[in-house]
Amino acid sequence: MSEARYYKNIKQIIEETDVAKVNDLLSKGYELLTIKEASKVQVENGAPAVTTFIVYVLGLESKESKPQNIEWHQMKDNPKGALAYIKDKQGNEISSVKDLVEKIQQKGSYSDEKYIYKISKDGNYVLRFEKE
């Protein structure tokens, strides 16, 4: 997964060095995107001194609209579940499902207020289940 794709759904990015502030941001819905090391050079007593520290990069995901225009098919064995095809009969990816598939692939599943979405084991369907 490319970094550009991962950041696509992030509306705000914050770099923070203070662990207490990081924990506060995490409790407010931010997610940890990456941790990097940074250096700062200061001159002390005429000699340069290098200080290395950790920078936490956090992001706040944009609240996008729910997956729409997807043709859902009720599961026969699960009344609270539905599925959508990822590809058409010719093997072409269905455009209305593409963004949802990318969201699922980022973390293994995706959820909104009402549903949890996963990709089937064979990779042919997006599965949607009502949250309990």
N, C-alpha and C positions, 0 to 999 in steps of 0.2 A: 504494500500500500504506500502510495507516495504521500509525502508530507503535505503537498498542495491539496490533494484529495481529502486528507483528514481535516485540514483547516477550512474546507469549503463551507461547512455548516456552523462554523464558529463566528459569532458576531463580535466578540470582544476578547482580546488577549492581554493578559497582565503578566509582567515579569516581577517576581518578588523574591527577596532574600530572607525576610523575617518569617520563621516557621510558624509563629503564632498567627500572623496575618494570613499565611497560606492556609492554615487550618480553618480560620474564619471564612475565607473565600470558598473553601471546599464545602463548608456547612451551608453556604448560600447558593449552592448549585453549580459552582465552577468545577471543572474537572482538570486533573493534572495531565498536561499534554506531553511535557518532557522535562527533564532536569539537565541543566548544562553547567559547565564550570566557567567562571569568568575570572579575570585577573585585573588588578588595579595597581598602577605604579605610582608611588609617592616618594618624594625626596625628603629624607630625614638626615639631618646633620651633613648635608651635602652629598649624600650617597642615595642612589635609588633603592627603594625597598618594594618588593612585589608581594602583594597580598592576593591570595586565591580564595574564592568563595563560591558557594553553590547558588545558582539561580533557578528558581522553580517557575516554569512557564505554565500558566493556567488559562483556560479558555471557558467562555460561557457560550453554550450552544444556542443558536438562534431557534426560536420557537416557530418552526415552519408549520405550514398547514399539514393536516393529516393526509396520508396517501389517498389520492382521489383518482377517479376515472379508471379504476382497476376493476376488472370483471372477476368478482369473487364467486366461487362455486361451493355450496354447502357440502361439508363432509358427511358421508352416509353414516359412518361409525361414531361421529362426534357432533352432536347438535350445536355445540358452542364453538365449533371450529369451521374454518373455510380455507379454501386454497385458490391460488391464482397461478396460471401458467407463466413461466419465465420466458419461454420461447414459443413462437408460433409453429405451425406444422412444417414450415420450410426450414426451421432451425434458426430463424432470426429473432433476436432479442426484442421483446415487446417493450416499446418505449415508456408506456405508463408505469411499468413495473421496475424499470432500470434504477431510478433513484432509491426506491425502497430496498432493492437488492444491495446496492452499495452501502446503505446505512446498516443493514444486517451484517454484511461482511466486515464492517469496521470492528464490531464487538461480538459477533456471533449471534446476536439477536437485537431486536429493536422494539421499543414499546412507546405507546402514546397513552393518553388518559384511559382508554378503553380496551386496547388490544396489545398482545405480545405477538411479534412477527419473527419467524424463523425460516430458514431454507430447509427443504426436505433433504433426507439423507442422500437421495439420488441426484439432488441438485436441479430437479426439473420444476419444482413448485415453490412458491412462497406460501407458508402456512400462517394462518392468523387464528389466534385463540383469544377468547374473552378473558379479561382479568377477573379473578375471583374476589 
